[in-house]
Amino acid sequence: MATQSTSDRLKLLDHYIHALVEHFYLRLPLDQATLDLNGSEFFALSRLGRKGKGSMTELAQECGLALSGMTGVVDRLVKKHCVRRECDEIDRRKVYVELDKRGEVVYQRLLEGEMNMIITVMDSLKYEQQDALLDAFKSAVDLAGG
């Protein structure tokens, strides 16, 4: 791999990142609980499951959507009984969103699927490869400001 050009390396990294995203997040378990959810809805549920209740503004920023787009996603999730909205008692303009019962079930299924996939990947690597992978991901996240 040392003889590859920078351009080839970037293309390869892009390919690997997209393959991982597709493998981990776009091949979602399609069952009765998840069949009617789209990618934006899954992403919002995953964020709410990981971080808990958040404002609509925070959720929109973290999902990379405009507030109006996030409102549409949340509207659909409310109708599907996956999330619930809550207005701030002091400032009614502030709206918070959190998982509802169905959303918690869907999030747990997603988390179990992710963990099974991660375990499979890590078990297939030697200890030194695991360390190298973790170090590389940590460096990438640190550089990205995460």
N, C-alpha and C positions, 0 to 999 in steps of 0.2 A: 504494500500500500504506500510505501515511502516514495514511489516514483509517480504517483498520481498528482495531477495539477490541482491547484487550489479550487478551480472551477469544478473539477470532477469530485473532489472531496465535499464541496458544498452541495452538489447534486445528490451525492450518496447520503449525506447527513439529512437532507430534506426528505429523501426517500425513506430512510429509516424512521424519522420522526413521524411521518404520515402513516407508515405501516404500523407503528406502535399505537398511535391514536386510533386508527381504524380497528386494530386488534383488541385494544382495551376498552374503547368507548363507543365505537360505532357498531360493533357486533354484540348488541345488547340482547339479553335473554328475552325472547318474545313469548310471553305467556299471558294469561288472562289479566294479570296486574299491570303489564307493561305494553301490551299490544297497541294501545291507542295513543302512545306518547311519541312526540318527535324529538329530534336531537337537542333543540333549544330547551325543551321541557326537561329532558333528562339532565342536561347540564345545570339548569337552575335547581333541580331536585338534589343533584350531587353537591352543589355548593351549599345549599341549605342544610343538608345532612352533615356535611363536614364542619360547617362554621356555626350552625344554629340560626336563630332568628336574625334577620337583618332588614335594613330599610330598603325600600324600592330602589333608591338611588344607588346604594352600595351594590345591590344585586345586579342592577343594570350595568354598572361599571365592571364588575367582576365577570359578567357574562359577555361583555363586549358589545352590548346593545344600547341603543338610545332608550331613554326612559319610556317613550311611547311604544317602542317595540317590546320592552320588558313588560309593560302593562298588558299587552296582548297575550304574552306568554303566561303571565300570572292569571289573567282572566280565564284562560283555558284550563290551567291547573286547578283553579278554584272550582270550576264547573265539574272537573273530574275528581274532586274531593281529595286532591293531593296536597294542597296548601290552603292556608287560611290567612286572611288579611286582618290586621289589627291597627286601629288608629291610636296615635299617641293621645293620652288623656289630657295633656296640657295643650299641645299644638295639634289639632285635628288634621292639619295639612300633612303631617308626617305619617306615613303608612309603613308598617312593618309586615313582613311575610315570614311564615314559618311552616314547617311540614305539618300536614294533617295525618290522620291515621293511615290512609292509603299511601300517602307520600312516604311515610316511615317504612312501610312494607316494601315499596319499590326501592327505596334507598338501601335497605338491608340486602335486598337481592343483588343490587348493583355492587355493593361493597363486597359481598361474598364472592361474586364473579371476579371482581378485580383482585381480591386476595388470592383466590385459587390460581389465577393467571400469574400473579407475581411469584407465588410459591413455585409454580411449575418452571418459570424462567430461572429463578435463583437456584433451584435444585439442579438445574441442568448445567450450571456453571461451577467451575472450580472456585475455591475460596478466594484465590488471588484475583480471579476474574470478577467475582462479586465486589470485592473492594475497589477494583479499578472502575467498574460500572458506577458504583455509588459515588466515588470521588468525582468522576466525570459529570454525573448528573448534578451533584452539589455545586461544582464549579459553574456549570451552565445556569443553574437557578440563581446563584449569587450574582453572576454577571447580568442576568435579566432583571435583577432587582427584586427577586422573590424571596 
